[in-house]
Each structure stands twice: as C-alpha cells, then as structure tokens.
C-alpha cells in the first residue's frame, strides 16, 4: 500500500516539475525527485500526515522556485510574454493543488474553516504574483497602464484555470466531491435545488461569472502597484 502511495505521489510531483524550464529540468530533475522521494518516505515511516497541508507546503515552495527559474529563463526575451507565462504557470499549479486536495487525497470531514491559514497564504501569494506580473511587464514600458494590464491578464488567466478546474473536478469526480462536509452542509441549508450536482454547478457558474471580472480588477490594481514600485525604485538611481 505504501509503495502504491509513493508511486502515485512521485507521478504527481514529476508532473509538477514539468512546469520548470526544460533546461533546468534536464539538469536537476533526478536530484529533485530523489529529495522528494526521501522526504515522502520519511514521513510515511514516521506515520506523519500526508494530506492537504503536506501538499500545500510542497507546491507553494515549488511555486517560488518555478517562478524564479521561469523569470530567469525569460530574462532578455520578449518581456510581453511574462504575464501569460506567469498566469498559466500559477493557474496550473493551483489546478494541481485542487486536484490533489479534492481527489487524490480527499479529506471529506475537514472544513475549509480548518485550513484558514493555508488558504489565506495561498491568496496572499496569488495577489503577490499578480503585482509581480505588473512589475515585470513595466521593465521596458514604464507606464502604470502596462503594469495594470499585465496584472489583470495574469489574474484572469489564473482565476480561469482554477475555476474551470473546480468545474471539471466537481463533475468528473462527483461521487468523491459530494461527500465534502462544506458542500453537504451548504446543500442542506438551501431550498432552491433538489439535486446536489445541479446545486454545485450553479454555484460554480456564479463564481465563474463574478470571480473572473473581480479578479481582473484586483489584478489590475496590484499590477499597477507593481509597476509603480518599479518606477519609484529606478527613479532613485
């Protein structure tokens, strides 16, 4: 059983490593995989928890490393591509987190209220990245508008990836998802829908319609801030 679990974890982690630039992956992938394998087996042998918090910690750590390598890889290239690359990378990472926490290692009896710290950190990191996108985009074009557009594009791409992932997960793995305590509670506390799948999908559609424009506005503000910080930084030199 432990061997199957380790193999599944390695497969997921290896998929995550594909978000690194190819040159970096070619050089360091074997070493990184071995480090993860040893860490995972140590936790198994010590009967430590390998659930949402474990994977959130692993993936959030990789986010900073992947971004650093992607930015280094893009440096000197077409700067306009940064906002798309960052948005797609973060969107994929968050989609992987959603899949792992909801399908691979589900915790149906754990409410989101019990993961407030991890969820808050994920939001803060996401907001930081939206601002970072504006900062990077304003490397050549110093206008605040350029940073705001980059932040908005990154935010929309990221949010779209996450929301579409949840729609797919909720439908393709409905038998697993319908056991989640938050969804069960919400379904029983309303009188509009009699079918749980329809109830979940209606909530996802509303979130998609509202979430993407709101994310775009927040991203534009943070991207503008990032662009402004760059202007102030280089104005002093």
C-alpha positions in Angstrom: 0.0 0.0 0.0 2.8 2.4 0.9 4.6 1.6 -2.4 1.5 2.5 -4.4 1.1 5.7 -2.4 4.7 6.6 -3.1 4.4 5.8 -6.8 1.3 8.0 -7.0 3.0 10.9 -5.2 6.1 10.7 -7.4 3.9 10.7 -10.5 2.1 13.8 -9.4 5.3 15.5 -8.3 7.0 14.7 -11.6 4.1 16.3 -13.4 4.6 19.4 -11.3 8.3 19.5 -12.3 7.3 19.8 -16.0 6.4 23.5 -15.2 10.2 24.2 -14.9 12.1 25.3 -18.0 13.3 22.3 -19.9 17.0 23.2 -19.5 16.6 23.4 -15.7 14.6 20.2 -15.6 17.2 18.3 -17.6 19.9 19.2 -15.2 18.2 18.9 -11.8 15.1 16.7 -12.2 16.7 13.5 -11.0 18.2 15.2 -7.9 14.9 17.0 -7.0 12.9 13.8 -7.4 15.3 11.8 -5.2 15.0 14.5 -2.5 11.2 14.4 -2.7 11.2 10.6 -2.6 13.3 10.5 0.5 11.2 13.2 2.2 7.9 11.4 1.4 9.2 8.0 2.6 10.5 9.6 5.9 7.0 11.0 6.6 5.5 7.6 5.8 7.9 5.7 8.1 7.2 8.2 10.9 3.4 8.0 10.3 3.2 11.7 9.7 0.2 13.2 7.9 0.5 13.3 4.1 -2.6 15.3 3.2 -3.6 18.8 2.1 -1.1 20.7 4.3 1.8 18.5 3.2 1.0 19.0 -0.5 0.2 22.7 0.0 3.6 23.2 1.6 5.3 21.3 -1.2 3.6 23.1 -4.0 3.8 26.6 -2.5 7.5 26.0 -2.1 7.8 24.9 -5.7 5.8 28.0 -6.9 8.6 30.4 -5.8 11.3 28.1 -7.4 9.4 27.7 -10.7 8.7 31.4 -10.9 12.3 32.2 -10.2 13.5 29.9 -13.0 10.8 31.0 -15.4 11.7 34.6 -14.9 15.4 33.9 -15.3 14.6 31.9 -18.5 12.5 34.7 -19.9 15.0 37.5 -19.0 16.3 39.0 -22.1 13.4 37.6 -24.2 10.2 39.2 -25.1 9.1 40.8 -21.9 5.4 40.9 -23.1 5.2 37.1 -22.7 5.9 37.2 -18.9 2.3 37.9 -17.9 1.0 35.0 -19.9 3.7 32.6 -18.7 3.3 33.5 -15.1 -0.5 33.3 -15.2 -0.5 29.9 -16.9 2.1 28.5 -14.5 0.3 29.7 -11.4 -3.0 28.6 -12.8 -1.7 25.1 -13.5 -0.1 24.9 -10.0 -3.4 25.9 -8.3 -5.3 23.4 -10.5 -2.9 20.7 -9.4 -3.4 21.6 -5.7 -7.2 21.5 -6.2 -7.0 18.1 -7.9 -4.7 16.6 -5.2 -6.7 18.0 -2.2 -10.1 17.1 -3.6 -9.5 13.9 -5.5 -6.1 12.2 -4.8 -6.0 12.8 -1.0 -9.5 14.0 -0.1 -10.5 14.9 3.4 -14.3 15.0 3.3 -14.7 15.6 7.0 -12.3 18.6 7.1 -14.0 22.0 6.6 -12.3 24.9 4.8 -12.5 26.7 8.1 -9.9 24.4 9.5 -7.5 25.3 6.6 -7.8 29.1 7.0 -4.1 29.7 7.4 -3.1 27.7 4.3 -5.9 29.2 2.2 -5.0 32.7 3.3 -1.4 32.2 2.4 -2.4 30.9 -1.0 -4.4 34.0 -1.7 -1.6 36.3 -0.5 0.9 34.5 -2.7 -1.5 34.8 -5.7 -2.0 38.5 -5.1 1.8 39.0 -4.8 2.2 37.3 -8.2 -0.4 39.5 -9.8 1.6 42.5 -8.6 4.9 40.9 -9.6 3.5 40.5 -13.2 2.9 44.2 -13.4 6.4 44.9 -12.0 8.0 42.6 -14.7 5.9 44.0 -17.5 7.0 47.5 -16.8 10.6 46.6 -17.4 10.6 48.2 -20.8 7.3 50.2 -20.7 7.4 52.3 -17.6 3.7 53.3 -17.8 1.4 52.3 -14.9 -1.1 51.2 -17.5 1.2 48.5 -18.8 1.6 47.0 -15.3 -2.1 47.2 -14.7 -2.9 45.3 -17.9 -0.3 42.7 -17.1 -1.7 42.2 -13.6 -5.2 41.9 -14.9 -4.3 39.4 -17.6 -2.3 37.3 -15.1 -5.3 37.4 -12.6 -7.8 36.5 -15.2 -5.7 33.5 -16.5 -5.0 32.3 -13.0 -8.6 32.5 -11.9 -10.0 31.0 -15.0 -7.7 28.0 -14.6 -8.7 27.4 -11.0 -12.4 27.8 -11.6 -12.5 25.6 -14.7 -10.5 23.0 -12.7 -13.1 23.0 -10.0 -15.9 22.6 -12.5 -14.2 19.6 -14.1 -13.3 18.1 -10.7 -16.8 18.5 -9.3 -18.3 16.8 -12.4 -15.8 14.1 -13.2 -15.3 13.1 -9.6 -18.8 13.9 -8.2 -19.0 10.8 -6.0 -15.9 12.0 -4.1 -16.8 15.7 -4.1 -20.4 15.2 -2.8 -19.0 13.8 0.5 -17.2 17.1 1.4 -18.6 18.4 4.6 -18.9 22.1 3.4 -20.8 21.0 0.3 -23.1 18.7 2.2 -23.9 21.5 4.8 -24.4 24.1 2.1 -26.8 21.8 0.2 -28.9 21.0 3.2 -29.1 24.7 4.2 -30.8 25.8 1.0 -34.3 25.1 -0.5 -33.8 26.1 -4.2 -32.1 23.0 -5.6 -33.1 19.3 -5.0 -30.2 17.8 -7.0 -26.7 18.2 -5.4 -24.9 18.2 -8.7 -27.1 21.0 -10.1 -26.6 22.9 -6.8 -22.8 22.6 -7.1 -22.7 23.5 -10.8 -24.9 26.6 -10.3 -22.5 27.8 -7.6 -19.5 27.2 -9.8 -21.1 29.1 -12.7 -22.0 32.1 -10.4 -18.4 32.0 -9.1 -17.0 32.0 -12.6 -19.2 34.9 -13.8 -18.4 37.0 -10.7 -14.9 35.8 -9.9 -13.1 36.5 -13.2 -14.1 40.2 -13.6 -13.4 40.8 -9.9 -10.0 39.0 -10.2 -9.3 41.2 -13.2 -10.0 44.4 -11.3 -7.9 43.3 -8.3 -5.1 42.1 -10.6 -5.1 45.5 -12.5 -4.8 47.4 -9.2 -2.0 45.1 -8.0 -0.2 45.2 -11.3 -0.4 49.0 -11.3 1.1 49.0 -7.8 3.9 46.7 -9.0 4.6 48.9 -12.0 4.6 52.0 -9.6 7.1 50.3 -7.3 9.4 49.6 -10.2 9.2 53.3 -11.3 10.0 54.5 -7.8 12.8 52.0 -7.5 14.6 53.1 -10.7 13.8 56.8 -10.2 16.2 56.8 -7.2 19.1 55.5 -9.4 
